């Protein structure tokens, strides 16, 4: 299974949640609401979940093994960092065009 697209849907400045992401697999399956979290100076992902009646949360989709989780996490975090870089560079590029 290949990750064919990662879309950064929403970015957050405040708090530990930094982004909400959608991931497409093999161009045929989309998983929405994957969260990028920054805690203790480390980025990681949290899979989509639902709240149970006892106020606990259960993932509704998740990687089956650690290897795929690591691959998914590294690609999502790389896409998040690329989005931040693109945003940081956008004003400078716009100024260059208008000058």
N, C-alpha and C positions, 0 to 999 in steps of 0.2 A: 504494500500500500504506500503510495506516494502522497506527500503533501503538495498539492498543486497551487494553492493560493492561501494567503493569510491577509486578512483585512483588519486594520485597526479601526474599530467602530467608534470608540470614544476614549478620550484621554482625560486624566484627572491630575490636578496639581497637588491637591491636599489629601492627606491620609495615606494609608499603605496601599490602597488599590490605585494602580497607575493607568490601567487600560482595560477595555473590554474588546475582545477579539473574536472574529469568526475565522474558522479554518475549513478549507475545502480539501477533500481527499479524492484522488483519482479523477478530479473534475466531475464527481458524481454524488458526493455526500458532503453536506455542510454541517458543521458543529458550531453553534452560536453560543455566546456568553461565556467564553473562556476568559478568565480574569488574570491579569498580570499584577502580581503583588510584590511590593518591596518591603521587606522586614529584616531587621538586623543587618542592614547593608548588603542584602542578598535578594536577587530577583528570583521568583518562581511562579508557576502557574497554578491556578485552581480551576478544576473542571466544573462544568455546569452541574448544579445540584438542586434538589427540592427539599423543602422543610417537611419533616415528619411530624405527626401529631404530638410526639414527646419533645418537640422543639430541637431535635437534632437534625443534621443535614445528611443527605445521602446523594452521592454522585449519580447522575442519570446517564452519563457516558464517561468512560475513562479508559486509559491505556491498560492493557492486560499485563505487560511486563515492564521492568525498569528500563530496559534498553530503548523501547519505543517512547516511554515517557521522557527520557533524557533527550532523544531526538526531537520530539515535539516541543519540549520546553526550550531547547536551544534555538530552534528555528523561530518560535514565537517571540522570544526575547530579542533575537536579532532583528526581526521585523519591527518590533516596538522601538528599538534603538535607532533603526534606519528612519522611522517616522519622525522621531524626535530630531534627528539630524536634518531631515528635510525641512521641518518647520523652522529650525534655527537658521538654516541657510536661505529660506524663502525671502525674508525681508531684504537681505543683502542683495539677492539676485534682482528683486523688484526695483531697488534703488539704482542698480547698474543699468537696467533697461530704460528707466525714465530720465536718466541724466543725459 
